[in-house]
Amino acid sequence: MKDDKTVATVEEYFEWEFSSQERYEYADGEIRLLAGGTPNHNFVVGNLLVVLKSLLKNQYYDVFVLAQRLWLRDRNIYTYPDIMVLKQPIELQEGRTDTVMNPCLIAEVLSTSTKDYDRSEKFLAYRTVAAFREYLLIDQYQIHVEHYVKTAANQWLLSEYKDPEVTLNLSSVNLQLKIADLYENIEFTAA
C-alpha cells in the first residue's frame, strides 16, 4: 500500500486485513492504515487493561484490547478501539466470528495524530451503538482524562481529570478506578 488510505468494498477490506501484518480501519469504502503506538500509548492501554480485568473478574463483562474489531453498523465502519468492555453475551456481526457490535465502554489513548478524530468523528460514530454508555479519552503525554457518560438519549456529560489522586466512577460497569493507576510507571516527554 503506497499511501495511508484507499477505496474498497467491505469484501476487499477483509481480504486486505487477512493478508496484512498491519491493522486497518474501514469507513464506508475508505481503508485507512491505523497508526502504530508509542511506548506510553501501550503502557496506558496495558494499565487500563490490568485494572479493568482485575475489577471485573467474575462479572458478566468481557474486556478487549487493541486487536478486536468493532463494527459500527449505522456508519458502515470497522475499527479497532484501544479498549472495549462488552456486557455478556457478546454480539457478533452476523456471519463473522471476529467482529463485535455491543461495547458499553470504549477507551482511546490520545496521540497527536488521532486526538481530533477520536474526539469528533469517531465519538460520533461510536454513539450509534445502542449499548455504548461511556467513553474515556486518555492523554499519553500528560495526566489528563476526558470521561463522557451518556445521561439520556442524545445527552452526554463530560468530566475532565488532571489530578492523579482522583477516583473515577465508571457507571456503565459499576466500578471505580484511580487516575494514578492509568499512568503507573509512565514518564512524560514532550509530544
Disulfide bonds with the S-S distance in Angstrom:
none
